[in-house]
Structures are given as C-alpha cells and as structure tokens.
Amino acid sequence: AENISRLVSNYLPSPAELQLDCDWTESTRAAFFRLVEAVKNKLPNTAVSVTIRLHQFKYPEQSGVPPADQGMLMVYNMGEVDSWETENSIIQPSIAAQYLEGVRGYPLPLDVALPLFQWACVYRDGRLVQLFHNLTATELSDTTRFEPIATGRFLTKKNTFLNGFFLNKGDRIRLEEVAAEDLKAVAEMLRPIVDCCQSTLAFYHLDSTILEKYSPEQLQEVVDELCE
C-alpha cells in the first residue's frame, strides 16, 4: 500500500479514483482486502474501486465483498478457454444469464466493463498452448498452411510459424471475437443491476484495430440497451 500510494502520488497528486485489479480467491481474499483498506487509508481523498468477476458478483457471501468504494463488474471471460469444445470463452449470453439474471444488486455500487477484444486460442494434443491477441481470419487465410474446419476454427496443415510462434501440424485454432448483438443482449441483462445515471460503462479494450470492427453507432446501441 505504501508503494502504491507513493507511485500514484508521484504521477497524479490527487486522483479521483484508483482501481485495484485482483481476481481474489479464498486463500488470497484476506490479504487483498487488507490491501484495499490500507490503500484507502493512504489515499483518503481518492475513491478506491476494485474489479469484480462474475462468480464474485453472484456469490458475495462465499467470495466476500471488498472494503472498497466502488466495484467494476467484468462481464467477460465467462467460458472455459482451456477447452476446445467451448463456443466462445470471451462472452456468451447464455452463460452471462446464469450469473446475472435474478440478481438485483451488490453490496457495492457497480460500474461495468464489456469486452471488445478478440483472440485466437491454439490447442495441441487437447491442451491450450497459446493465445494470439487481435489475430484475424485474414492471417489464417493461407490454405497451404491452415484448413477451415468450422466457423472460426482451423486446422494447421503443416509445421509453420504464426506471429513468431511455432505451430505443429495438427494444431487446432479457434478464433474468438465479440458480436455486437451479444453485447446488446448482455447489456439488457445488466439493466436491473446497475444505475445507468451513476455508473460508468467501459469497453475493453479500445484501440485502432478494434475500432475498425465496431462503428460508433454500434457502441451507442449497447449503451442505449443498458440505459433504456
């Protein structure tokens, strides 16, 4: 806490908010919660927020509630990325519904983060061995090296390199991205949970590559779905 507060103060003397990101577990919860308290004491004029995963949101009694001023609900990474059979490990409305529907609140006021990122998952002998961030289907369009076997899924036809990573013949690749319609479906589920007038909606993450995929109108539709 001392190091964090000193570093923050060196760059920004009076920040309005500082967010601590930790996917705490039963074994790390007590230490993380003590850290949150200590940072709040070190930065008394700064709101301290924490990231909240879906399982922590749905089961606050078991997971505990951090002693923070605010939470940011991370509504993504909700599938089994380690499994080839997973449809999409970034976002699936059907899985989101298992965590969000029927829940009407959380002990902390909540902001929300929705995903815009994409990646490719590489599997070898049934195991996840690599994630490529921002990989697109265009980079897998060389049919001498990659064979499409289903929508968004490819088989490596021969030993080759992809973005500096060595792929074996037989490696399987699953492309994952986020459909705007899925974002809108999840945003609708979030309506009873967040106060649109008080909450921040964050898209993770925004860069030039991602913004080529989503128009401002599409992102506004997601915001409207949340705040309707």
MOVEN-V665018 format. One record per pair of residues at least 12 apart in sequence whose C-alpha atoms are under 10 Angstrom apart, sorted by the first residue. I is the first residue (numbers start at 1). GAP is how many residues later the second one is. Records with the same first field share a line. If there is no record, write none. Layout:
I: GAP + GAP
This chain:
1: 33 + 34 + 35 + 36 + 37 + 38 + 39 + 40 + 41 + 42
2: 33 + 36 + 37 + 39 + 40 + 41
3: 36
4: 14 + 31 + 35 + 38 + 39
5: 13 + 33 + 34 + 35 + 36 + 37 + 38
6: 36 + 37
8: 35
9: 34
13: 30 + 33
14: 29 + 30 + 31 + 32
15: 28 + 30 + 31 + 32 + 33
16: 29 + 30 + 31 + 32
17: 26 + 28 + 29 + 30 + 31 + 32 + 52 + 53
18: 21 + 22 + 25 + 28 + 29 + 30 + 31 + 32 + 52
19: 17 + 28 + 29 + 30 + 31 + 32 + 49 + 50 + 51 + 52 + 53
20: 12 + 15 + 16 + 19 + 28 + 29 + 30 + 31 + 48 + 51 + 52
21: 28 + 29 + 30 + 31 + 51
22: 28 + 29 + 30 + 31
23: 27 + 28 + 29 + 30 + 33
24: 27 + 28 + 29 + 32 + 39 + 40 + 42
25: 31 + 38 + 39
26: 36 + 37 + 38
29: 34 + 35 + 36 + 37
30: 34 + 36
32: 34 + 35
33: 31 + 32 + 33 + 34 + 35
34: 32 + 33
35: 31 + 32
36: 12 + 13 + 14 + 30 + 31 + 32 + 33
37: 29 + 30 + 31
39: 29
40: 27 + 28 + 29
46: 23
47: 21 + 22 + 23
48: 19 + 20 + 21 + 22 + 23
49: 17 + 18 + 19 + 20 + 21 + 22 + 23 + 59 + 60 + 61 + 62
50: 16 + 17 + 18 + 19 + 20 + 21 + 22 + 23 + 58 + 60 + 61
51: 15 + 19 + 20 + 21 + 22 + 23 + 59 + 60 + 61 + 62
52: 13 + 14 + 18 + 19 + 20 + 21 + 22 + 23 + 56 + 58 + 59 + 60 + 61
53: 18 + 19 + 20 + 21 + 22 + 23 + 24 + 25
54: 19 + 20 + 21 + 22 + 23 + 24 + 42 + 44 + 45 + 46
55: 23 + 43 + 44 + 45
56: 17 + 43 + 50
57: 14 + 16 + 17 + 42 + 43 + 46 + 48 + 49 + 50 + 51
58: 40 + 41 + 42 + 43 + 44 + 45 + 46 + 47 + 48
59: 40 + 47
60: 46 + 47
65: 41 + 42 + 43
66: 41 + 42
67: 40 + 41
68: 40 + 41
69: 39 + 40 + 41
70: 37 + 38 + 39 + 40 + 41 + 129
71: 35 + 36 + 37 + 38 + 39 + 40 + 41 + 128
72: 36 + 37 + 38 + 39 + 40 + 41 + 127 + 128 + 129 + 130
73: 36 + 37 + 38 + 39 + 40 + 41 + 121 + 128 + 129
74: 37 + 38 + 39 + 40 + 41 + 128 + 130
75: 15 + 16 + 17 + 21 + 24 + 25 + 37 + 38 + 39 + 40 + 108 + 111 + 112 + 115
76: 13 + 14 + 15 + 16 + 17 + 20 + 37 + 38 + 39 + 40 + 41 + 102 + 128
77: 12 + 13 + 14 + 15 + 19 + 38
78: 12 + 13 + 14 + 15 + 17 + 18 + 21
79: 12 + 13 + 16 + 17
81: 40 + 47 + 50 + 93
82: 39 + 40 + 41 + 44 + 45 + 46 + 47
83: 38 + 40 + 43 + 44 + 45
84: 37 + 38 + 39 + 40 + 42 + 43 + 44 + 69 + 88 + 89 + 90
85: 41 + 89
86: 88
87: 65 + 87 + 88 + 89
88: 86 + 87 + 88 + 89 + 90
89: 30 + 32 + 87 + 88
90: 24 + 25 + 26 + 27 + 28 + 29 + 86 + 87 + 88
91: 23 + 24 + 25 + 85 + 86 + 87 + 88 + 91 + 92 + 95
92: 86 + 87 + 90 + 91 + 93 + 94
93: 88 + 89 + 90 + 91 + 92 + 93 + 94 + 96
94: 88 + 91 + 92
95: 91
96: 89 + 90 + 93 + 94
97: 88 + 89 + 92 + 93
99: 90
100: 86 + 89 + 90 + 91 + 92 + 93
101: 88 + 89 + 91 + 92
102: 87 + 90 + 91
103: 86 + 87 + 89 + 90
104: 86 + 87 + 88 + 89 + 90
105: 87 + 88 + 89
106: 87 + 88
109: 84 + 85 + 86 + 89 + 90
110: 83 + 84 + 85 + 86 + 88 + 89 + 90 + 91
111: 82 + 83 + 84 + 85 + 87 + 88 + 89 + 90 + 91
112: 75 + 78 + 81 + 82 + 84 + 87 + 88 + 89 + 90 + 91
113: 87 + 88 + 89 + 90 + 91 + 92
114: 64 + 69 + 72 + 73 + 87 + 88 + 89 + 90 + 91 + 108
115: 62 + 63 + 64 + 68 + 87 + 88 + 89 + 90 + 91
116: 61 + 62 + 63 + 64 + 67 + 86 + 87 + 88 + 89 + 90 + 91 + 94 + 95 + 97 + 98 + 103
117: 16 + 17 + 59 + 60 + 61 + 86 + 87 + 88 + 89 + 90 + 92 + 93
118: 14 + 15 + 16 + 17 + 18 + 57 + 58 + 59 + 60 + 87 + 92
119: 12 + 13 + 14 + 15 + 16 + 17 + 55 + 56 + 57 + 58 + 59
120: 12 + 13 + 14 + 15 + 16 + 17 + 32 + 33 + 53 + 54 + 55 + 56 + 57
121: 12 + 14 + 32 + 51 + 52 + 53 + 54 + 55
122: 31 + 32 + 33 + 34 + 45 + 49 + 50 + 51 + 52 + 53
123: 32 + 44 + 47 + 48 + 49 + 50 + 51
124: 43 + 44 + 45 + 46 + 47 + 48 + 49
125: 45 + 46 + 47
126: 45 + 46
127: 44 + 45
128: 43 + 44 + 45
129: 38 + 42
130: 35 + 37 + 43
131: 42 + 43 + 44
132: 30 + 31 + 33 + 41 + 43
133: 42 + 43
134: 41 + 42 + 43 + 75 + 76
135: 27 + 28 + 40 + 41 + 42
136: 16 + 39 + 40 + 41
137: 15 + 16 + 17 + 37 + 38
139: 23 + 24
140: 13 + 14 + 15 + 16 + 22 + 33 + 35
141: 13
143: 12 + 13 + 14
144: 12 + 13 + 14
145: 12 + 13 + 14 + 15 + 16 + 22 + 24
146: 12 + 14 + 23 + 24 + 25 + 26 + 27
147: 25 + 26
148: 24 + 25
149: 23 + 24
150: 24
151: 23 + 24
152: 21 + 22 + 23 + 24 + 25
153: 19 + 20 + 21 + 22 + 23
154: 16 + 17 + 18 + 19 + 20 + 21
155: 14 + 15 + 16 + 17 + 18 + 19
156: 12 + 13 + 14 + 15 + 16 + 17
157: 12 + 13 + 14 + 15
158: 12 + 13
159: 12
178: 35 + 36
179: 34 + 35
180: 33 + 34 + 35 + 38 + 39 + 41 + 42
181: 37 + 40 + 41
182: 40
183: 35 + 36 + 38 + 39 + 40 + 42 + 43
184: 34 + 35 + 36 + 37 + 38 + 39 + 40 + 41 + 42
185: 37 + 40 + 41
186: 36 + 39 + 40
187: 14 + 34 + 35 + 36 + 37 + 38 + 39 + 40 + 41
188: 34 + 35 + 36 + 37 + 38 + 39 + 40
189: 36 + 37
190: 35 + 36 + 37
191: 34 + 35 + 36 + 37
192: 34 + 35
193: 33
194: 32 + 33
195: 31 + 32
196: 27 + 28 + 30 + 31 + 32
197: 30
201: 21 + 22 + 25
202: 21
203: 16
